C-alpha cells in the first residue's frame, strides 16, 4: 500500500477549486499476485531413497512444505511431511508461504507410488543327498533369509520332499516377474547302501 501525493505546482497562480492549496493524498494498492506452481514427483521402490518433489514456478524463494498422504499396501493410512517408505499409493501436496509480492498457496496433489522391491527368484540346488541318519538341509540357490521364508527343507529319512519358498513380506516385496506366488522345489534324499560284513 502506497500514498500518492498531488500538489499544485504553481501556488502563486493556481488553487484547488475549493479554495485550498493543500496537498491531496490518495492510497495506491498493488495486490499480491498468486503463484502458478507445477509439482511433479517420480515413483520409487521400497528400500530406495525417496524422491523429492520437483517444484517449478516458485517465486522469490518462497518457503515450501510437502505433505504426503495415502495408504500402504498393508492397508495402513499414512499422512506426514516425511516421505513414505512402505510400498503403497500416495499423493504429495506442496504448499508455500507468502512473500513480499506473492500470496501463499498450494498446488494440486500429485499421485505417486512406492513400488514393491523386486527379488530374484531362487533356483534349484543341484546337490545330491543320501540318507545319513542325521537331518539334512536343502537350500535353493539364491535363497535370502532376510526376505524369503522356506519350509520343508530340513529332512532326515530317505524320500522325496517338497520345499516351499515364499516372499516373507508380500506388502513390500515381489518376485522379479511381478508375481508373489510360492516357489516349490523337489528335495530328494536317496537311500543309503548297507555295508554288511558276514
Buried (B, 14 or more C-beta within 10 A) or exposed (E): EEEEEEEBEEEEEEEEEEEEEEEEEEEEEEEEEEBEBEBEBEEBBBEEEEBEBEBEEBBEEBEBEBBBBBBBBEEEEBEEEEBBBBBBBBBBBBBBEBBEEBBBBBBEBBEBBBBBBBBEBBEEBEEEBEBEEEEBEBBBEEBEEEBBEBEBBBBEEBEEBEBEBBBBBEBBBBBEEEEBEEBEBEBEBEEEEEEEEE
